[in-house]
């Protein structure tokens, strides 16, 4: 079992490097790694938790259990879908190499339960993600990539100092060491993870980065990469109960912040990016069931970003006057239904399970966020469509990727079949209906341009400093 786990962790990096030397087989090798991760994740659900002590004296530990299984399965399915999507697009071996190295480093981050090995995994993720963002080599792409890399490195500097302070206190890098660590250590570590995960105000680097990247890269970033910063926060909440309220507070805050921007956003990819911020809040709002919600969100968001890449425009106002090809509209509606919590799709079970796991003080805020989600995705659902709409030729890889992701949403629906009671069905349907009504009567005709001040590069660094003060106060309290 231990040997299998080590092979699984090392496989993406080995394949990533040799595939660059075998460009003819790079797509098959990359897909093979994604399939291997799918099998490993499914196998985890049948096994007891596995703990690997790599360096006992330093607390360097890996933990593979059902929680990490949900995240690993998300990574595997999204990576496979992206590979299908890019199959006939002429991407070079370098692109697939970075995709598979990114896949491997995200898997490693999901397995870590110590701060130092997580730091290494997150840094590799940053480099691979930067190279994918900058892959088109346009001035805009390179600037967006460098902006992401610089913000990420600053956050990781805070995180590393916090990790060292934890070790200085406990002589161990293990997550459980935060229980007795000084407040400044906790504030620094949480600051780094909030930025990497795109959580709350420090995560406002995310909308520009995800919306300006190529669609398959956006799918990887929103579907799995940001979750490498979210799972450690979930682990900390589960391992150290004193920090559960802090994580839940940020969950509600980021859910409301993201959906507040998304409701008024007129650009398709920016709206999806803001909803990534919002949906990550649902994962943190109920840490004990966050794995299932992460799986559902990853599948939906990857599908939506890939679909957005083939729409005739990014502007919602223009799309209202340009009918979408009917099969594309159907895929768009199914994904939008799932993220809104419609029955028969895994988004329904994930929403119900999350809402049942909330504390009383969270209920109002998270229901407002759910209503905002329905309002936002009504923008997609009520777009015009027609069978004969003019549409550029869609690569077959797009349909394979969409079938994989949307089919998985239907299959994952059976994971929480207990959700199908009359009470559980009526509430989400009422929320969706109310959201659609609000959109048709109010928000469809409303034009509000929210300020982007906090998204600007120089303000992002300032926000980190202010957030450190807030975190320090919260930890002391």
N, C-alpha and C positions, 0 to 999 in steps of 0.2 A: 504493500500500500504506500509506504514512504517512498520507495523507489519509483513507483508510478507517478507520484506527485512531483518529484524532482524532475523526471523526464518531461512531464507536462509543462512545467514552468520553463525549462530550458529549450523546449522544442521551437517556439516561435522565434527565438533569437538565432538559433542554429539555422532554421529554414530561411529566416530573413536574410542572413548573410550569404548562404549558398545560392539562394534564388537569384541574387544579383549576378552571380557567375553563370547561371543557367536561364537567361532571359526567355528562352522559348517555353520553359515550363513554369514560369513565375506565377501565372494565374492559377494553375492546378495546384502547385505547392502551397500557395496562400490559402486557397479554398480548403485544402486538406488540413491545415492548421486550425481553421475555424471549425471544421467538422470534428476534429479531435477535441477541441474545447467544449463543443456541444455535448459530446459523449461523456467527457469528464464531469461536466456540470450535472448532467442527469444522473450519473453514477453517485455523485455526492448526496443526492436526495435519498439514496437507499442505504447510506452508511452512517455510522455514528461520527460525531465530530473528530477530526484528525488534527492533532497538535504536533508540530515539528519544532524541536529545540535545536537551532542551528549553532548558536554560541551561548551556552548556558550562563556563563559568567556575565554576559552583557544583556541578557533578556531578549536576544534576537529570536523571534518566534513567528512561525506561520500557523494560521488556524484556518482549516477548511471545514465548513459546516453548511447547513442548508441556507443560512443567510448569505454567505459568500457564493453559494451555488446559484442563487437568483441573479446576482450581479455578473457572475461568470457566464451564465447562460445568455444574459442580455448582450454581453460583449461578443459572444460567439455568433449569435444570430444577426446582430447588426453588422459585424465584420463580413459575414458571408453575404449579406444583402448588398453591401457596398461593393464587394468584389464582383458580384453578378452585375450590378449596375454599370461598373466600369469595364466589363468584359470586352466589349467591342468599341471602346472609345479611344483606343490608341495610347492609353497611358503607358509610360515607360516602366522598365523593371525597377527603377529607383522609387517610383510611386508605390508599387506593391510592396517593395522592401520596407518602406516607412510605415505602410499600413499594418504589416504583420509585426514589426517591432513595436509599434504603438499598441497593438493588440496584446502582445506578450507583456509589456510593461504595465498595462492596465490590469491584466490578470494578476501580476505580481503584487500590485498595490492592493487588490482585493483580498489577497492571501495574508498580507502582513498584519501582525498585531504588535509591532514595536515601532518606535518612532524613527529609528535610524534606517532600517531597511525600507520603510515607507518613504523616507526622504529620497533615497536613491531611486526608487521606482518613480516617484513624482518628477524628479529631475529628468529622467529618461523620457517620460511622457511629454514634458515640456519641449524637449529638443525635437522629438519625432513630430509632435503637433505643429511646431513652428515650420519644419521643413514641408509639411503637407499644406499648411496655409499659404506659404510662399511659393508653392510648386508652379503656379502659372508664370512666375518671374516678372510680373508687371510691377510698376512702381507702387501701385495701390496695395497689391498682395504682399509685397515685401514689407511695406510700412505696417500693415495690419499684423503681420507675423512678428515683426520686431516689437511692436507695441505689446502684443500678447506675451512675448518672451521676457520683456523687461518687467512687466507687472508681475509675472509668475516668479521671476528670480527674486524680486524684492520681497514677495510674500514668503518664499522659501528661506530667505535670509532670516526673517522674523521667526519662522518655524524652527530653523536649525538652532538658533540661540535658545529657544524654549526647550528643545529636545536635550540640549546640553545641560540646562538647568535641572531638568528632570533626572538625568543621569547623576548629576552632582549630588542630588538629594537622596536617591535610592540605589545608586550604583547599578541601575538597570534602565534599559530603554523601553521596557514593556509598557503597554497602554495603561495597565493597572497602576503604574507608578505615578500617575497624575494625582492620585488620591492625596498623597502627602507632599506634593510639590508646591513650591511657593506660588503665590497668585500671578506674579509676572510671567512665570513659565507657562501657566495655563493660558493666559491672555495671548502670549506670543504664538503658541501652538494653534489655538483656535483661530487666531487671525490668519495664519497661513492657510489653514484648511478652509476657512470661509472664502478666501480669495480663490483658491484652486477649485473649489466646488461651485463657484458662481452664486454664493449665498448672500442675500440681503444687499445692502448698499456697496460693500466691498466687491460684490460680484457684477457690478455694472460695466465691467470691461467686456462682459459676455455678449451683449446684443450686437455691437459692432463687429466683433471677431467672428461670431457664428453667421451673421447675415452676409458678410462680405466674402466669406470663404466659398469655394466651389461646393455644390450641393452634396456630393458624397463626403467631403471633408466635414461640412456642417452636420451631416448625419452622424458621423463618428464623434464629433465634439459634443453635440447635444445628447446623443444616445448613450454614450458610455464614458467619455473622457472626464466630464465634470463629476461623474459619480465616484471617481477615484479620490476626490476630496470629501465626498459625502459619506461613504461607507465608514471611514475612520471616526467621523463624528457620531454616527449611529452606534458603532462599537463602544465608544467612550460612554455614551448615554446608557448602554446596556450593562457595561462592566462596572461603572461607578455611578450609582443611583443619584448621588448628589448633583451630578451634572445633567441629569435628565431634564429638569425644568429649563435650564439655559438652552439646551438644544431645541426643546419644544417652542420656546419663545422665538428663537430665530426661525423655526419652521413656519409659525404663523406670520411673522413679519415678512419673510421673503415671499410667502404665498400671496399676501396682499399687495406687496410692492410690485411683483412681476405682473399680476393680473391687472393692476391699476394702470400700468403702462400699456399692456396688450389690448385692453378694451378700446383705446383711442388710436392705436397704431394703424396706419394706412398702408404700410409696406408688409407684404406677406412674410418675408424671411425675418424681418425685425420682430413682427408679432410672434412668430414661432420661437425666436430667441428669448423674448421676454417671457413667454410661457415656459421655457425651460427653467428660468429663474423661479417662476411661480410653482411649477410642478415639483421641483426639488424641495420646496417648502412642505409639500404633502408627505414626502419621504421622512423629513425630520420631525414633522408634527406628531408622528406616531412611530417611534423608532422600532418597536417590537414587531411591527408588520411592514417595515419599510422595504424589505426585500422584494415582496410581490409587487408593490407599487413601482419600484425601480424597474422591474422587468417590463411591466406594462407601459410605463412612460418611455423607456428606451425604444421599444418596438414602434410605438405610435410616432414618437418624434422623428425617428429615422425615416419612417415612411412618409411623413408629412414634408420633411426637407427634400427628400428625393422627388416627391410629386411637385413641390413648389419649383423645382429646377426645370420642369418641362411645361409649366404654365406659360401662356403667351405674354404675361407681364407680371411684374412684382407689385404693381399698384392696384389696390382694391377698386378704386374708382374706375380705372381702365378695364379691369376684369368684369365689372358690372355691365360693360357694353361689348364684351368680346366673349361670345359663348365658348365654353370649354367642350372638348370632345367628350362624349358621354362616358366611355369607359374610364377616362381619367377622372371625371367628376364623381363617378361611383366609388372609385378608390379613395378619393379625397373625402367623401362623405362618410365612408365606413371608418376611416381613421379619426375623423372629427367626432363621430358618434362615440367611439371608444374613449377618447380623452375627456368627453363630456360626461361619461358614466352611463351610457345607454346599455340596457340588458342585451345578453347574448355575446357580448364582447368582454375581454378581460378587464377593461377599464371600469366596468360596472362593479365587478367583484372587488377590485382594488379600492375603489371609492368607498364602497360599503364597509369593507374591512377597516379602512383607515378611519372613517367617521365613527365606527363603533369603539375604536381604541383611543379616542380623544379624551382629554380631561375636560371637565365642565367649562372651565374658563376659555378653552380653545374653540368651543362649538360654534359660537357666533362668527368669529373671524374666518374659520375654515368654510362655513356655509356661504359666506359672502364671496370667498375665493372660488368656490364651486359654481356659484351663480355667474361670476365674472368669466369663468371658463366657458360656460354655455353661451354667454353673450359674444365672446370673442370668436368662437368657432362657428357661430351662426353666419359670420362673414363668408366662410367657405361654403357652408351648406346651401345658402340662398343665392349662390352665383348662378348665372344662366348657363345652360348647356344645350347642346343639340348634336345629334348623331353625325350630321354632315359638316360640323364646324371645321374650319380650316385649321389644320394642325401639322406642324412639322413632323417629319418621320421620327417616330420614337424607337429607340434601340430596343431590341428584344431583351437586353439585360435589365431594362427598367421594369418590364412586366415580370421577369423572374424575381427581381428584388421585391417588388410590391406584393407578389403572390406569397413569398416567404414570410414577409413581415405581417401582412394582413391575415394570412392563414394561421400564423402563430398567435395572433390576438384571439381568434376563435378557439384554438386548441387550449391556450392558457386559461380560457374561461372556465374550464372544468376544475381548475385547481381550488376554487372556492365555491363549489356548487351550493353550499349551505346558504349562500347569500340570497337565493331565490325564494324569498317569502313575499307575501303580498305587501307587507309594510315596507320592506327594503326596495321593492320595485316601484312603489308609488312615489316615494320621496325623490329619487333621482329623476324620474319622469316629470314630476312637478317642477323641479329645479330647472330642467332643460326647457320645458314649455315656458316657464316664466322668463328665462334668459332669451329665448327666441322672441317672445313678445316684446321684451324691453329693447331688443335690437331693432325689430321692425318699426316700433313706434317712436323710439328715441335715438338710439345710437347710430342707426343707419344714416340719419340726416345730420348727425352732430359732427362738427369738425373742430377738434381741440388739438392743438399742437403742444405737447408737453415739452418742457425744457430738457435739453440734453447736456446741461452744464456738468452734472456729476459723471457723465460718460467721457468727458474730455481727459486726455492723458494726464495733464498736470494735476487735475483735481482728484484723479483716482489715487494718487500717492498720498495726497492730503487726507482723503477719506480714511485710508488705512490707519493713519496716525490717530485720528479722532476715534475710530473704532477700537483701537487698542485701549484708549482711556475708558471707553464704555465697557469693554470686556473686563478690564482690571477691576472696575467698580462692581460689575456683576459677580465676578468670582469672589471678591471680598464679601459681598452681601450674602 
